Amino acid sequence: MQLETESKGWNNHEDTFEETLRRELLSARAEINLLRQDLKELTYSYYKLLRNRMEYFIDKLRKDLENDEGNKKSIYLCSEGHPTFGIGHLVTKNDPEYGKEVGTKVSHERIYNVFESDVATTIKDCGKIFEDWDKLPEEIRLVTANMCFQLGMPRLLKFKKTVDACNRGAWHEMGEEMRNSRWNKQTPNRSERLIKRVQALGQSQTTANAHYE
């Protein structure tokens, strides 16, 4: 009889241990699910923030480019005689506008769809040309993207001293190298506007350095 009681006592102990373990596992699973949900929400918020920042940047770049390139609602010839429309979009063989006459109207929707594609290419190319381009000051990213949009990656890659100065964060030197180029002679109004923006950042940099010396 005593043996039977002891056996029941041990079984009760096992049941209690298993029940406790089960509750702890359920609790741990609940916490893991909460952590997964938190991670999901944080990831969503992070990418939403990145998207908002990029949209803000692209909107500023668009305004800069509209000021420099214009925004033509029909096909026209650029300064080099190439068919162009919208915000400086050079018509290519892949465009439905290819071969159409100068003056042909282009829809607002088409212009901005092409612009988004052109800007995406520009940003991708800037990432290849400059070191850690996405970590550069916004003003420098706007200027370099403007140059890349106008010149294209092959031509901008030839600005070796400009790119080198940019990679070193030497803004005043970068502006001087931009000024010492054929591009500056070909489109002086546009280039000088960009150069002044770079050198203004260089002046701020010099002032800040002098303050801490």
C-alpha positions in Angstrom: 0.0 0.0 0.0 2.9 2.4 0.8 4.6 1.5 -2.4 1.4 2.4 -4.4 1.2 5.8 -2.6 4.8 6.5 -3.3 4.3 5.6 -7.0 1.3 7.9 -7.2 3.3 10.7 -5.6 6.1 10.3 -8.2 3.6 10.3 -11.0 2.0 13.5 -9.6 5.5 15.0 -9.6 6.1 14.0 -13.2 2.7 15.5 -14.2 3.5 18.7 -12.5 6.9 19.0 -14.1 5.5 18.2 -17.6 2.7 20.7 -17.1 5.2 23.4 -16.0 7.4 22.7 -19.0 4.4 22.8 -21.3 3.3 26.2 -20.0 6.9 27.5 -20.3 7.1 26.3 -23.9 3.7 28.0 -24.7 4.9 31.2 -23.1 8.1 31.1 -25.0 6.3 30.5 -28.3 4.0 33.5 -27.6 7.0 35.7 -26.9 8.7 34.5 -30.1 5.6 35.4 -32.1 5.5 38.8 -30.5 9.1 39.3 -31.3 8.5 38.3 -34.9 5.6 40.7 -35.1 7.8 43.5 -33.7 10.6 42.7 -36.1 8.1 42.7 -39.0 6.7 46.1 -38.0 10.2 47.5 -37.4 11.3 46.3 -40.8 8.3 47.8 -42.5 8.8 51.1 -40.7 12.5 51.1 -41.7 11.8 50.5 -45.4 9.0 53.0 -45.3 11.4 55.6 -43.9 14.0 54.8 -46.6 11.3 55.0 -49.3 10.1 58.3 -48.0 13.6 59.7 -47.9 14.3 58.5 -51.4 11.0 60.0 -52.7 11.9 63.3 -51.0 15.3 63.2 -52.6 14.0 62.3 -56.1 11.4 65.1 -55.8 14.2 67.6 -55.0 16.3 66.2 -57.9 13.3 66.5 -60.2 12.9 70.2 -59.4 16.6 70.8 -60.0 16.5 69.0 -63.3 13.3 70.8 -64.4 15.1 74.0 -63.7 18.2 72.9 -65.8 16.6 70.7 -68.5 13.1 72.1 -68.7 10.0 69.9 -69.0 8.8 69.8 -72.6 5.5 68.2 -73.5 6.6 67.5 -77.0 9.6 66.2 -78.9 12.3 68.8 -79.6 16.0 68.9 -80.6 18.5 69.4 -77.7 21.5 71.6 -78.0 23.4 68.8 -79.8 20.6 68.2 -82.2 19.1 65.0 -80.7 15.4 64.4 -80.4 14.4 64.8 -76.8 11.3 65.3 -74.7 10.1 65.7 -71.1 12.8 66.3 -68.5 15.9 65.9 -70.8 15.0 62.4 -72.0 17.0 61.6 -75.1 14.8 59.5 -77.5 16.3 56.1 -78.1 15.4 53.2 -80.5 13.6 51.5 -77.7 11.2 54.5 -77.2 7.8 54.5 -79.0 8.6 58.2 -79.8 11.6 57.1 -81.9 11.4 58.4 -85.5 8.5 60.7 -84.8 8.6 64.3 -85.9 9.8 67.3 -83.8 6.7 68.8 -82.1 4.9 65.5 -81.6 3.0 65.7 -78.3 4.0 63.5 -75.3 1.6 62.8 -72.4 2.2 63.9 -68.9 2.1 60.3 -67.7 4.6 59.2 -70.3 7.0 62.0 -69.3 7.0 61.1 -65.6 7.2 57.3 -66.2 10.3 57.9 -68.4 11.7 60.3 -65.8 11.4 57.7 -63.0 13.2 55.2 -65.2 16.0 57.7 -66.1 16.5 58.7 -62.4 16.6 55.1 -61.3 19.4 54.6 -63.8 21.2 57.8 -62.7 21.1 56.8 -59.0 22.4 53.3 -59.8 25.2 54.8 -61.9 26.2 57.2 -59.2 26.5 54.3 -56.8 29.0 52.8 -59.2 31.0 56.0 -59.8 31.4 57.3 -56.3 32.4 55.5 -53.1 29.5 55.2 -50.6 27.5 57.6 -52.7 24.3 57.0 -50.6 26.2 58.2 -47.5 27.4 61.5 -49.1 25.7 64.8 -47.9 22.4 65.3 -49.7 23.6 68.4 -51.5 26.5 66.5 -53.0 24.3 63.6 -54.0 21.9 66.1 -55.7 24.8 67.7 -57.6 26.5 64.5 -58.7 23.1 63.0 -59.7 22.4 66.1 -61.7 25.8 65.8 -63.5 25.3 62.1 -64.1 21.8 62.7 -65.5 23.2 65.3 -67.9 26.4 63.6 -68.9 25.8 59.9 -68.4 28.1 57.5 -66.6 30.7 57.0 -69.4 31.4 60.8 -69.6 31.2 61.4 -65.9 33.8 58.6 -65.2 36.3 60.8 -67.1 36.0 63.4 -64.4 38.6 61.5 -62.4 39.9 64.4 -60.3 36.4 65.5 -59.5 35.4 62.0 -58.5 38.5 61.6 -56.4 37.9 64.9 -54.6 34.3 63.8 -53.9 35.4 60.5 -52.5 37.7 62.3 -50.1 35.1 64.8 -49.1 37.2 67.7 -50.4 34.3 69.9 -51.5 36.2 73.0 -52.5 38.7 71.0 -54.5 35.8 69.1 -56.1 34.3 72.4 -57.2 37.5 73.6 -58.7 37.9 70.4 -60.7 34.4 70.7 -62.0 35.2 74.2 -63.1 38.4 73.0 -64.8 36.5 71.0 -67.4 35.1 71.1 -71.0 31.7 70.6 -69.5 31.9 73.9 -67.7 32.7 75.7 -70.9 29.9 73.9 -72.8 27.1 74.5 -70.3 28.5 77.3 -68.1 25.3 78.5 -66.5 24.3 75.0 -65.3 27.8 74.0 -64.3 28.4 77.2 -62.3 25.2 76.7 -60.4 26.3 73.2 -59.4 29.9 74.3 -58.6 28.7 77.1 -56.3 26.6 74.6 -54.4 29.5 72.3 -53.9 31.9 75.1 -52.9 29.3 76.5 -50.5 29.5 73.2 -48.7 33.3 73.4 -48.8 33.1 76.9 -47.2 30.9 75.5 -44.4 33.4 72.7 -44.0 36.3 75.2 -43.8 34.5 77.3 -41.3 33.6 74.3 -39.1 37.3 73.1 -39.2 38.5 76.6 -38.2 36.1 76.7 -35.3 37.5 73.5 -33.8 41.2 74.4 -34.3 
